[in-house]
Amino acid sequence: MTSIEQVVVLATFGSVWAVLSVGHNLADHVFGQSDRQAANKGAPSATDVADGVSPRKGWGACLGHVLSVGLVT
């Protein structure tokens, strides 16, 4: 048999998950992530790094994305 405490934990988890999921989708697709962030947040390939591109290329765009998601949610 399920206790009331277990029901409360499950309901809390479900509610928090739903709110964060909606917030993340809004941040990704509506308010937060810019086209520049989406295009540039990936890590460079091994070939790019071998050709002299910084292995940290994309960190700025990724940080901007994380900050925008945090602000929206």
LUMZA-90577 format. One line per 3 residues: number of its first residue (from 1); their letters; for each residue x, y, z of N, C-alpha, C, O. Coordinates in pm, 1 decimal, padded with zeros to 6 digits, always signed. Layout:
LUMZA-90577
NUM	A	X/Y/Z/X/Y/Z/X/Y/Z/X/Y/Z; ...
END
This chain:
LUMZA-90577
1	MTS	+00084.5/-00117.6/+00000.0/+00000.0/+00000.0/+00000.0/+00089.3/+00124.4/+00000.0/+00194.7/+00125.7/+00063.6; +00048.0/+00225.5/-00069.4/+00122.9/+00350.1/-00080.7/+00084.7/+00443.9/+00032.9/-00033.1/+00465.9/+00060.8; +00188.0/+00499.1/+00098.2/+00160.7/+00591.8/+00208.2/+00139.8/+00732.6/+00152.4/+00174.0/+00761.3/+00037.7
4	IEQ	+00083.7/+00818.4/+00235.2/+00058.1/+00956.6/+00193.9/+00190.3/+01028.2/+00165.6/+00195.9/+01114.8/+00078.3; +00296.5/+00993.1/+00238.4/+00427.3/+01055.9/+00214.8/+00479.8/+01022.1/+00075.4/+00537.1/+01107.9/+00008.2; +00460.9/+00898.9/+00032.3/+00504.1/+00858.9/-00100.9/+00424.2/+00931.6/-00208.9/+00479.8/+00970.7/-00311.5
7	VVV	+00296.7/+00949.3/-00186.4/+00212.2/+01021.7/-00281.6/+00257.4/+01166.9/-00291.5/+00263.7/+01223.1/-00400.8; +00288.8/+01227.5/-00177.4/+00334.7/+01366.1/-00176.4/+00466.9/+01378.8/-00250.6/+00485.1/+01472.4/-00328.5; +00558.8/+01286.9/-00227.7/+00688.2/+01290.6/-00297.0/+00667.7/+01276.8/-00447.4/+00727.5/+01351.7/-00524.8
10	LAT	+00585.3/+01183.8/-00489.4/+00560.9/+01164.0/-00632.6/+00491.8/+01284.7/-00695.0/+00526.0/+01324.9/-00806.2; +00395.9/+01342.2/-00625.2/+00326.3/+01460.0/-00676.8/+00420.3/+01579.6/-00686.1/+00414.5/+01656.5/-00782.0; +00506.8/+01595.1/-00586.2/+00604.4/+01703.7/-00588.7/+00701.3/+01685.6/-00704.2/+00728.2/+01780.1/-00778.4
13	FGS	+00753.5/+01565.4/-00719.8/+00845.9/+01537.4/-00829.9/+00779.8/+01566.1/-00964.4/+00839.5/+01631.3/-01050.1; +00657.6/+01518.1/-00983.2/+00587.0/+01539.4/-01109.6/+00561.7/+01686.2/-01137.8/+00575.0/+01731.0/-01251.7; +00525.6/+01760.8/-01035.8/+00500.1/+01904.3/-01053.4/+00627.5/+01980.0/-01088.2/+00628.4/+02062.9/-01179.1
16	VWA	+00734.4/+01951.4/-01015.8/+00862.2/+02018.8/-01042.5/+00912.9/+01982.7/-01181.8/+00960.0/+02069.4/-01255.4; +00903.3/+01855.6/-01217.8/+00948.2/+01813.3/-01350.2/+00870.0/+01885.8/-01459.6/+00928.5/+01931.3/-01557.9; +00739.7/+01896.5/-01443.4/+00655.9/+01961.4/-01544.4/+00692.7/+02109.0/-01559.8/+00705.0/+02158.6/-01671.8
19	VLS	+00710.1/+02178.7/-01448.4/+00744.2/+02321.0/-01453.6/+00881.3/+02341.2/-01518.5/+00896.7/+02428.0/-01604.4; +00980.2/+02262.3/-01478.2/+01114.2/+02276.4/-01536.2/+01116.6/+02237.5/-01684.2/+01188.3/+02299.0/-01763.2; +01040.0/+02137.7/-01721.5/+01034.2/+02097.7/-01861.7/+00974.9/+02208.5/-01948.4/+01028.2/+02239.1/-02055.0
22	VGH	+00866.8/+02267.7/-01903.7/+00806.0/+02378.1/-01978.0/+00901.8/+02496.7/-01983.8/+00918.6/+02558.1/-02089.2; +00964.5/+02529.1/-01870.9/+01060.3/+02639.2/-01868.3/+01177.4/+02616.9/-01961.5/+01221.1/+02709.2/-02030.2; +01228.2/+02495.3/-01964.4/+01341.1/+02465.3/-02053.1/+01300.6/+02476.8/-02199.4/+01375.8/+02531.2/-02280.2
25	NLA	+01184.6/+02427.2/-02233.8/+01139.1/+02438.1/-02372.5/+01113.8/+02582.9/-02412.6/+01145.1/+02622.4/-02524.9; +01057.9/+02661.6/-02322.6/+01040.0/+02804.2/-02351.8/+01175.0/+02872.6/-02370.6/+01191.7/+02954.8/-02460.7; +01270.5/+02838.4/-02285.7/+01403.3/+02899.8/-02295.2/+01475.2/+02857.5/-02423.0/+01545.2/+02938.1/-02484.3
28	DHV	+01458.8/+02734.0/-02462.9/+01526.3/+02685.8/-02584.5/+01461.9/+02739.2/-02712.0/+01532.3/+02775.5/-02806.2; +01330.5/+02744.4/-02715.7/+01262.6/+02766.8/-02842.6/+01190.0/+02899.8/-02856.1/+01154.7/+02938.6/-02967.5; +01166.5/+02971.3/-02745.4/+01088.6/+03093.3/-02753.3/+01167.7/+03215.0/-02707.8/+01184.1/+03310.0/-02784.4
31	FGQ	+01216.4/+03213.7/-02585.9/+01274.1/+03334.2/-02527.4/+01426.8/+03336.8/-02522.1/+01486.9/+03441.5/-02546.2; +01489.6/+03225.6/-02491.7/+01628.3/+03230.9/-02449.1/+01734.6/+03212.5/-02553.2/+01817.0/+03301.9/-02572.7; +01736.1/+03101.9/-02620.0/+01848.9/+03067.6/-02705.7/+01842.5/+03141.4/-02838.8/+01742.8/+03135.8/-02910.9
34	SDR	+01951.1/+03210.3/-02868.9/+01957.6/+03280.1/-02997.0/+02007.3/+03184.0/-03105.5/+02059.7/+03076.7/-03075.5; +01990.6/+03223.5/-03229.5/+02041.7/+03142.6/-03339.9/+02193.6/+03130.6/-03332.6/+02249.8/+03025.9/-03364.5; +02260.2/+03239.5/-03290.0/+02406.3/+03236.4/-03278.1/+02449.2/+03134.4/-03172.3/+02544.2/+03059.0/-03193.3
37	QAA	+02379.3/+03132.4/-03059.1/+02412.4/+03035.5/-02955.2/+02391.3/+02892.8/-03005.3/+02475.6/+02805.8/-02983.6; +02280.5/+02869.7/-03071.2/+02251.1/+02735.2/-03120.6/+02355.2/+02688.7/-03221.6/+02393.3/+02571.6/-03223.1; +02400.7/+02779.9/-03305.2/+02496.4/+02742.7/-03409.6/+02638.9/+02727.5/-03357.6/+02717.8/+02652.7/-03415.3
40	NKG	+02673.2/+02797.9/-03248.4/+02813.2/+02804.6/-03206.9/+02845.3/+02739.6/-03073.8/+02959.6/+02749.0/-03029.1; +02750.6/+02674.0/-03007.9/+02779.2/+02621.1/-02874.9/+02846.3/+02483.5/-02876.9/+02884.7/+02432.7/-02771.6; +02860.5/+02424.6/-02990.8/+02924.7/+02294.3/-03000.1/+03076.2/+02303.0/-02991.1/+03135.9/+02406.2/-03021.6
43	APS	+03136.8/+02193.8/-02948.9/+03282.4/+02187.1/-02940.6/+03340.9/+02171.9/-03080.9/+03278.0/+02112.7/-03168.5; +03461.3/+02225.5/-03102.1/+03524.5/+02207.3/-03232.4/+03567.4/+02061.7/-03251.6/+03590.2/+01988.8/-03155.0; +03577.6/+02021.9/-03375.8/+03620.2/+01884.7/-03404.2/+03769.6/+01870.3/-03376.3/+03841.3/+01969.3/-03361.4
46	ATD	+03814.2/+01747.4/-03369.8/+03956.9/+01720.5/-03347.9/+04039.9/+01779.1/-03461.8/+04151.4/+01826.2/-03439.0; +03987.5/+01776.9/-03582.8/+04058.4/+01834.8/-03697.2/+04071.5/+01985.8/-03680.6/+04177.8/+02041.5/-03708.2; +03964.8/+02053.2/-03635.7/+03971.1/+02197.6/-03612.8/+04075.2/+02231.9/-03507.5/+04152.1/+02326.6/-03524.2
49	VAD	+04078.0/+02154.8/-03398.7/+04176.1/+02179.4/-03292.5/+04316.7/+02157.4/-03345.7/+04407.3/+02234.7/-03314.6; +04336.2/+02052.8/-03425.7/+04467.5/+02026.7/-03484.6/+04508.6/+02139.6/-03578.0/+04627.6/+02165.8/-03595.1; +04411.0/+02206.8/-03638.7/+04440.0/+02318.7/-03728.5/+04457.7/+02451.0/-03654.0/+04477.6/+02554.9/-03716.9
52	GVS	+04450.5/+02448.2/-03519.5/+04477.5/+02567.4/-03442.2/+04358.1/+02634.9/-03378.7/+04374.6/+02737.1/-03312.1; +04238.5/+02581.7/-03396.7/+04119.6/+02639.6/-03333.5/+04123.8/+02606.6/-03184.1/+04158.9/+02494.9/-03146.3; +04088.6/+02701.8/-03100.3/+04089.5/+02680.0/-02955.9/+03991.9/+02569.3/-02918.5/+03880.0/+02565.0/-02969.6
55	PRK	+04033.7/+02479.8/-02829.5/+03940.9/+02375.1/-02784.2/+03825.5/+02432.8/-02702.5/+03726.3/+02364.3/-02677.5; +03838.4/+02558.0/-02661.2/+03731.5/+02623.8/-02584.9/+03634.8/+02701.3/-02674.2/+03545.5/+02770.1/-02624.8; +03652.9/+02690.0/-02803.7/+03560.4/+02756.7/-02895.7/+03419.2/+02705.2/-02868.4/+03397.2/+02584.4/-02859.1
58	GWG	+03327.3/+02794.3/-02856.1/+03188.8/+02755.5/-02829.5/+03148.4/+02769.9/-02684.2/+03029.4/+02766.0/-02652.8; +03246.7/+02786.7/-02593.2/+03213.8/+02798.4/-02451.6/+03131.7/+02923.2/-02423.3/+03040.1/+02919.1/-02341.1; +03162.4/+03033.2/-02489.1/+03087.1/+03157.1/-02467.2/+02941.0/+03143.0/-02506.3/+02851.5/+03186.3/-02433.7
61	ACL	+02917.7/+03081.4/-02622.6/+02779.8/+03060.2/-02668.0/+02706.6/+02963.3/-02575.2/+02588.0/+02981.1/-02547.1; +02777.6/+02861.0/-02528.0/+02716.2/+02764.0/-02437.1/+02683.6/+02829.8/-02303.3/+02576.5/+02806.4/-02247.4; +02774.7/+02911.5/-02251.9/+02749.0/+02983.1/-02126.9/+02631.2/+03077.7/-02140.7/+02548.4/+03087.6/-02050.2
64	GHV	+02623.0/+03147.6/-02253.8/+02509.2/+03236.6/-02278.3/+02379.3/+03158.8/-02281.2/+02277.6/+03206.0/-02230.2; +02381.0/+03042.3/-02339.2/+02261.6/+02957.2/-02343.7/+02221.2/+02912.8/-02203.1/+02103.7/+02918.8/-02167.0; +02318.3/+02868.5/-02124.8/+02289.7/+02823.3/-01988.5/+02232.7/+02939.0/-01905.2/+02137.9/+02920.2/-01828.9
67	LSV	+02290.1/+03056.5/-01920.2/+02239.9/+03173.4/-01845.9/+02097.8/+03209.1/-01888.1/+02013.8/+03240.5/-01803.8; +02071.0/+03204.3/-02017.5/+01935.5/+03237.0/-02063.1/+01833.0/+03134.7/-02015.4/+01720.7/+03171.2/-01980.7; +01870.6/+03007.1/-02013.5/+01779.2/+02904.8/-01961.7/+01754.5/+02929.1/-01813.1/+01641.5/+02918.2/-01765.5
70	GLV	+01861.2/+02962.1/-01740.2/+01846.1/+02989.9/-01597.0/+01756.2/+03110.3/-01570.2/+01676.9/+03108.9/-01476.1; +01767.9/+03213.0/-01651.4/+01685.3/+03330.6/-01632.1/+01538.5/+03304.0/-01664.5/+01449.2/+03355.2/-01596.9; +01514.3/+03225.0/-01766.6/+01375.4/+03196.3/-01806.0/+01309.0/+03101.8/-01707.4/+01192.2/+03119.2/-01672.7
73	T	+01383.7/+03001.3/-01662.0/+01323.2/+02906.0/-01567.9/+01337.6/+02959.4/-01429.0/+01293.7/+02895.4/-01333.4
END
